[in-house]
Amino acid sequence: MRIKDIQEEIVEEFSMFDDWMQRYEYMIELGKSLPLIDDKYKTDDNLIKGCQSKVWVHAELQGEKLCFTADSDAIITKGIIAILIRAFSGQAPKDIIDADTKFIDEIGLKEHLSPTRANGLVNMIKQLKMYAIAYQTQLN
């Protein structure tokens, strides 16, 4: 499935909920299904800077696809990273680099987060794209 298709699917899922309490509950559920990072990768190197909570992300190239695992010490943040990983994991690094993140605005996520969490979201996206850039250079 292409990134754009996955993003559209996420937007569709979020549009089923009437209010933000239901959307937060859904995000918490998504966080529970997150492919968990191995404890050995819960290091400062894998910690996303600029997040209010601790968020660890590990990237690994499997064939020519980039696969992510993650964890967070906060349930909402875990849900946020789960959404991003669902959209980008298992994709080619170049596709991740080229992908836009308008779907985040479409589900209204940024505007319903505290300023520090919204900042953390931006840093999570930036970090996933940085991993993609690093692995893309290896593939070239």
C-alpha positions, 0 to 999 in steps of 0.5 A: 500500500502506498503512503498516500493510500494509508494516509487517506485510510487514517483520515477516513478512520478519524472522520468516523468519530464525532468528537476529540475525546473519541479520537484521543481514545482511538489514538490510545488504542493505536498506541497499544498496537504499535510495533514495540522497539526492542529495549536495547534501542531505548537509548539517547541516540534513538530518543526524539529531541524536543518532545515533552514525553520520551519517544524512542524510534528505531529504523531498520532497512529490510530489503529496500524498505524502511521499517520503524519500531517505537515506544513512548512513556506517554499514552497519547504520544505513543498513539501519535507515533503509532499513526506516523509509523503506520503511514511510513513503516514498510516504505521505500526511503525515497517515498518517505522523504517525498511524502507530505504530511497534510493528513495530520492537518486533515485529521485535525491532530495538530490543533488539538494538541498542546503546543509542546505536543504539537512541537513534539509531533513536528520533531517526530516527523522530522526524525522519521524523514531524517532516518529515510534520508540516511538510509536513502544515501546508503541505497544510492 
